[in-house]
Amino acid sequence: MPSDMSARELGRWMWRQLTSMRTALVLLLLLALAAIPGSIIPQSDVDALAASRWKEAHPKLTPIYDNLGMFSVYDSPWFSAIYLLLMISLVGCILPRTAVYWRALRARPPRAPRNLSRLPEHATYDTDQSPDEVLERAAAELKRRHYRVLVTDEAVSAEKGYTREAGNLLFHLSVLIVLVGFAMGGLFGFRAGLIVTVGNGWSTNPTQYDEFVPGSLFNADDMDGFAVDVKDFDIEWLTEGPRKGMARNFVSHLEYSTADGESGDYDLRVNHPLAIGSTEVFLIGHGYAPVVTIKDGNGDIAYSGPTIFLPTDGTFESFGVIKAPDARPGEIALQGTFYPTFALGTGFPRSVFGDAVNPLMSLFVYTGDIGMNDGPGQSVYVLDEAGSTQLMKADGQPLRLDMRIGDTVKLPNGLGSVSFEGLQRWNKLQVSETPGRYLALTGVVLALIGLLGSLFIRPRRLWVRVRRTDNGTTVDLGALDRSNGGDPERGEVELAGIMESLQNPRKDNA
């Protein structure tokens, strides 16, 4: 960049750099690289619990990542800047190329060179036909082969493959369409998540969701009104092979009703969402919810019901927290692990299978201030141990309740009792509305079409020149493949076919 450039010239130079194809490719690469942290680092608007656990496990990195927006990558200013620059670059690149392409479509094929023998593909033959007959026949033959033809007094110029550039333009335009589609989804749509125990349901209201991430232009009044109940949940487990113990073919049986009076049943499976209006409901996870009852020292029920335990591995060994802030004489909290198929491996408890074959729940007990009656709100999956005290046994070891279904254990110090009454399942569902998804899908399809066109369409020029001689007419043919990846052998075969058609008109007419 010259140092003595004026402000206007500088602006033009920057615009040319931004709208160049090289810059568009670099920005597209940067966008792909910028999306990588969003798939590696837990995102707060996707899984707040996973994000909070990551922050607890990496206290030194958390402030740095917070400042960089790594826990909300797709909403960060730097990601938005790359996104907008890429869209501007594509628009600035497509419009001039479209104008150039339009002029090329209206232009005539170039006149024939004087010496066709200098071209990579050429041929010559003599005939007793008149020059006019040869030119007329050559024009007809080339039109039949989908060439655009220009006839002069002594030559025929032909050209085809104009749609190759159309394929290039379509590909770049489709990238822009995909970006617009994603932008529409981010601006006007929403994404929500919730965990529902089997037998319960919810209605479409932002307050009903565990996580709700609206677009910046989203209007809650436009949400589709409906209610869904999770009636039952079926699952099959692999019992042999290298993937033994993994879940497969799980399906959630739903019953839904809409604000318009429509109702029905639906079997919700992975990648087979329930569509209600413009809203889709996805099944993205499942797990166990032990049914626990806590009675306080007065004999009153301080807590009762299923509690969500979150899986920590493929065997569905799960971690959970149970809180009873209203228990008397002191608040009670339980924290521990649920093992669907309990076993002792090398002295350590673990689950060896995902199905509830030998369920056992192992809990530690806390009392005191568990942080629910004052201070900021806290996650139901996290226990604030700062103001609470863990109960210990007489030998100084932590008190642990190892319970099977039907067990009841009394707590020391007159705190009450804990009962493991049963086991339920839960489903994790994602509810989303993405207005631009079909536009983005259309862009992907158009990109594929444009890419195929730019790869397989060969822009090609061909000329036929005639010269009158003492023995009749000499015909010179020459061709030029304008694609760098053209097949020379294929071009020679085509040129030979054209020459044969010109030499044998009776055969062609037959």
Number of C-alpha atoms within 10 A of each C-alpha: 7 8 6 8 11 10 9 9 12 15 12 12 14 13 14 15 14 20 22 16 17 12 18 23 14 12 21 19 11 15 17 10 11 18 13 11 15 16 10 9 16 22 22 17 20 18 13 16 17 14 18 18 12 17 18 12 11 11 10 10 12 17 12 11 14 12 10 14 18 21 25 20 23 19 13 14 12 14 17 14 12 16 20 15 17 25 21 17 24 24 16 18 21 21 14 12 15 14 11 11 17 12 11 12 12 8 9 14 21 15 14 22 15 10 12 21 15 10 14 13 20 21 17 15 13 16 15 13 15 14 21 13 11 24 23 13 16 25 23 14 17 21 15 10 12 12 21 19 20 17 18 11 10 15 27 25 25 26 22 20 21 17 18 21 18 18 23 21 21 23 24 22 21 24 20 21 22 23 20 18 21 18 20 19 23 23 16 18 25 23 21 21 22 15 19 21 23 20 14 12 17 16 16 17 14 14 9 14 20 13 20 20 18 21 18 11 12 17 12 12 7 9 17 17 16 20 16 19 19 22 15 17 19 12 12 13 16 16 12 9 7 8 10 14 19 17 19 11 11 18 19 21 17 20 17 19 17 17 10 9 7 10 14 10 14 16 17 20 16 13 10 13 19 19 14 16 12 12 21 16 20 19 20 14 14 22 20 27 23 22 17 20 21 29 22 25 20 13 14 13 16 20 19 17 15 21 22 25 23 20 20 11 10 14 20 26 24 22 21 22 20 25 24 22 19 16 23 18 15 19 22 28 26 21 18 18 22 27 27 25 19 20 17 10 10 7 7 7 13 19 25 21 24 23 21 15 13 15 18 22 22 17 21 18 20 23 22 17 19 22 19 18 11 8 7 7 9 11 12 14 16 16 20 13 15 10 11 18 15 15 18 15 10 8 7 8 9 13 18 17 18 16 19 17 17 10 12 17 14 16 18 13 9 14 21 23 17 21 19 22 18 16 17 16 20 25 21 15 20 21 21 21 25 21 20 22 17 13 19 23 16 16 24 17 15 21 24 16 17 23 18 15 20 22 14 14 17 20 19 18 20 25 27 27 25 22 14 16 10 6 9 14 18 20 22 21 25 24 23 19 19 12 16 8 10 16 11 13 10 10 18 17 12 14 19 16 12 16 20 13 17 23 19 10 11 9 10 11 7 5
